[in-house]
Structure formats: structure tokens, C-alpha cells
Amino acid sequence: MIGRILWTSGIVAVVAWAGYCVGFSVGQEKKATNRIYELRIYTTVPGRLPALHKRFAEHTMKLFEKHGMRNEMYWVPAEEDNKLIYLLSHESREAAERSWRAFSSDPDWQKARTESEKDGKIVDKVERIWLQLTDYSPRR
């Protein structure tokens, strides 16, 4: 129970910090109000986090951008060795769904995934949390 509370508190802190860091310039306020954020938590098969890092650095991030997803922030928990936590943003929830469909069917992604998993499965579990900025968010 305490571990779950600490984990949840950690996620809340990460999201709060991300909202602070992402920021927007003057004139983007209206555009920002419809923007949706997607927090994703990947738990890897033991020992496979380095393979996931390599896949993201060499392929995944570029393909996200190609399909309209904005890479915002990436983290690893300080005291765990099998998780990648990252934040993407999208113009809208509908845009996010379109982007994910296009990404999933992209031959470059399919090739990168297959190549990176030739030594075995990498990701064991994926969690997804949709986020919207509040009206009082400092970075609105």
C-alpha cells in the first residue's frame, strides 16, 4: 500500500514538473487550451531497458514527430531499472488517435520494432494517462 502511494505521488510530481517545464510562448495560449498530453509508462522485461532506450533514441522519437506527436519529456525512475516514463503532446485526442494509427502501421516503425526485438521482447507493460492543463496552470 505504501509503495503504491509513493509511486502515485511520484507520478504526480513528474506530471507537475513536466507542466512547468513544457511552457508556451506568448500568443500560444489559445492553442494550448486544446492540447492533450499523454503520459506513458513502459515497464520492460528485466534487463531490456537499454534496448528500449536505443530504440527510442534511434527510431521511435523521430517517428513520433513524423506522425504529428510532440516529444515533450522522458524520464527513468531514480530507483528502478525497468521503467521508461515519457510525455507526448497532441493537438487533440482525435489527432492523437490518428497519429498512433499512422505510427503503428508505418513500415519504418515495424522494421525498427522487429530489429530491436530480435533478442527478445522488450516491453512487458504499457500504461497510458491522458492529461489536460487546468485553467490555473502556470504554463497555460
C-alpha positions in Angstrom: 0.0 0.0 0.0 2.7 2.5 1.0 4.7 1.6 -2.2 1.6 2.3 -4.4 1.1 5.7 -2.6 4.8 6.6 -3.2 4.5 5.5 -6.8 1.4 7.6 -7.4 2.9 10.6 -5.6 6.0 10.2 -7.8 3.9 10.3 -11.0 2.0 13.4 -9.8 5.3 15.1 -9.1 6.6 14.1 -12.6 3.5 15.5 -14.3 3.6 18.7 -12.3 7.3 19.2 -13.1 6.6 18.4 -16.8 3.8 21.0 -16.9 6.2 23.6 -15.5 9.0 22.7 -18.0 7.0 22.4 -21.2 5.9 26.0 -21.2 4.5 28.1 -24.1 5.4 31.4 -25.6 3.2 34.5 -25.7 0.4 34.0 -28.3 0.1 30.3 -27.9 -2.4 30.4 -25.0 -5.4 29.6 -27.2 -3.6 26.8 -29.0 -2.5 25.3 -25.6 -6.0 25.1 -24.3 -7.0 22.2 -26.6 -3.7 20.4 -26.5 -3.8 17.0 -24.9 -0.9 15.4 -23.1 -0.2 11.7 -22.9 1.8 10.2 -20.1 3.1 6.8 -20.9 4.9 4.4 -18.6 6.7 1.4 -20.1 7.8 -1.5 -17.8 10.4 -3.5 -19.6 11.3 -7.2 -19.4 14.1 -7.5 -16.9 17.4 -6.4 -18.4 15.8 -4.9 -21.6 15.7 -1.2 -20.7 18.9 -0.4 -22.6 17.3 -1.9 -25.7 14.3 0.3 -25.2 16.5 3.4 -24.8 18.3 2.5 -28.0 15.1 2.1 -29.9 13.7 5.4 -28.7 16.9 7.3 -29.4 17.5 5.9 -32.8 13.9 5.4 -34.2 10.8 6.0 -32.1 11.2 9.7 -31.2 11.7 10.6 -34.9 8.8 8.5 -36.0 6.6 10.1 -33.3 7.4 13.6 -34.7 6.8 12.3 -38.3 3.3 11.3 -37.3 2.4 14.6 -35.5 3.3 13.7 -31.9 5.4 16.1 -30.0 8.1 14.6 -27.7 8.0 16.6 -24.5 9.9 14.9 -21.7 11.5 11.5 -21.0 12.4 10.1 -17.6 13.6 7.0 -15.8 12.7 6.5 -12.1 15.8 7.0 -9.9 15.4 3.8 -8.0 14.0 1.4 -10.7 15.8 -0.2 -13.6 13.0 -1.3 -15.8 10.8 1.7 -16.5 10.7 4.5 -19.0 8.2 7.3 -18.4 7.6 9.9 -21.1 5.2 12.7 -22.0 3.9 13.4 -25.5 1.5 16.1 -26.6 -1.0 16.2 -29.4 -3.3 18.9 -30.9 -6.3 17.0 -29.7 -7.4 13.5 -28.5 -8.6 12.7 -32.1 -5.3 13.8 -33.5 -3.5 11.6 -31.0 -5.6 8.6 -32.1 -4.8 9.3 -35.8 -1.1 9.7 -35.1 -1.0 6.4 -33.2 -2.7 4.6 -36.0 -0.3 6.0 -38.6 2.7 5.3 -36.4 1.6 1.7 -35.7 1.3 1.0 -39.4 4.5 2.8 -40.5 6.8 0.3 -42.2 9.8 2.1 -40.6 8.4 1.5 -37.1 7.5 -2.1 -37.9 11.1 -2.7 -39.1 12.6 -0.9 -36.1 10.5 -2.9 -33.6 11.3 -6.2 -35.3 15.0 -5.5 -35.4 15.1 -4.3 -31.8 13.3 -7.4 -30.6 15.5 -9.9 -32.3 17.0 -10.7 -28.9 13.6 -11.0 -27.3 10.6 -9.0 -26.2 11.4 -5.5 -24.7 8.2 -4.1 -23.2 6.2 -6.1 -20.7 3.6 -3.5 -19.8 2.3 -0.1 -21.1 0.3 2.4 -19.0 -1.3 5.5 -20.5 -2.8 8.5 -18.8 -4.4 11.3 -20.7 -3.9 14.8 -19.3 -5.3 18.3 -19.8 -3.9 21.5 -18.5 -6.1 23.2 -15.8 -7.3 26.8 -16.2 -5.0 27.8 -13.4 -1.9 26.0 -14.8 1.1 28.5 -14.7 2.1 27.3 -18.2 -1.3 27.7 -19.9 
